[in-house]
Amino acid sequence: FRHVINVFILIYQLGICCVYTVFIGENVHIVLKENDIFIDARLVMLMFLFPLILINYVKNLKFLAPLSTVANAVTVVSFGIILYYLIKQDITMEDRQPIGDYRDFPLFFGTIMPLENEMKTPKAFGGTFGVLNAGMISIIMLYVGMGLFGYLAYGKDVGGSVTYTIGSDIPAQVCQMMLVFAIFITHSLQMYVAVDIVWNQYLSSRFEKNPYQNVYEYIVRTALVIACFCLAVAIPYIDLFISLFGALSLSALGLAFPAIIQLSTYWYSLKGLSGTWIITKNILIMLFAVSGLIVGTSTSLEKIIEKFSPEVNVTTVHL
């Protein structure tokens, strides 16, 4: 069962790294285009491939923490610029759908990355005012605020990332490049989990007495970055990547697996009405998770197929 969970976590973390790669390529492509430099987004991703490989050679989280701090500061400033552009627009409910198409709801599965085991004081992770709640409340407010104002400002014209739409003047370009910088230097934080699963949990023991152990680890890190790059080049659509990997992995990681673990742990002590309630609740959660995985993944794949399907022009001939 542990291996199954690791597979889903690995898929999700690699998916995040793919999203990061697409984000870097698309935003740099847009900025270059506004300055009359026309380079395909895929070529931009290729240009960043080697730097991404190098930054993923950093092994220790202690060295990655300062990068995260810098990225957070840059991101906050960038969000301020984005909000400025959103507020400048004509914020209106006219021609805005209050509720989207129900068939697209499975595209919006989401989750967080657990960091409790890596914290200096793990007990600070939980609790009413712990790191988890404080972090998630802030993230939810940012997501809801950006999503709401972005949609009210641009409607259906808003891009997969709001940075695609905010404008083409100098402040907008600075904002885009700041976010590219923040995403670039935190790419290794997202890859850290994938490397930990592939190398530390499965491969390192096989090379424990090998004098070239470090070389093999760097090969694994390089291979993971290149794999994400190849996927990003194959499907360079940030919104579809997020929905696909979210639906594929997070319905299982966030809903089904916790329910299964709780049932397995307390099965013999689940008695009476409370036990019946817990069993019923977890079964319903698992059914919802499975349906979310199937429907969400199929919807995402359908959207991807639509993106790559050539438009067919039908001409009516009157005889």
Secondary structure, 3 states (H helix, E strand, C coil): CHHHHHHHHHHHHHHHHHHHHHHHHHHHHHHHHHCCCCCCHHHHHHHHHHHHHHHCCCCCHHHHHHHHHHHHHHHHHHHHHHHHHHHHCCCCCCCCCCCCCHHHHHHHCCCCCCCHHHCCCHHHCCCCCCHHHHHHHHHHHHHHHHHHHHHHHHHHHCCCCHHHCCCCCHHHHHHHHHHHHHHHHHHHHHHHHHHHHHHHHHHHHHHCCCCCHHHHHHHHHHHHHHHHHHHHHHCCCHHHHHHHHHHHHHHHHHHHHHHHHHHHHHHHHCCHHHHHHHHHHHHHHHHHHHHHHHHHHHHHHHHHHHHHCCCCCCCCCCC
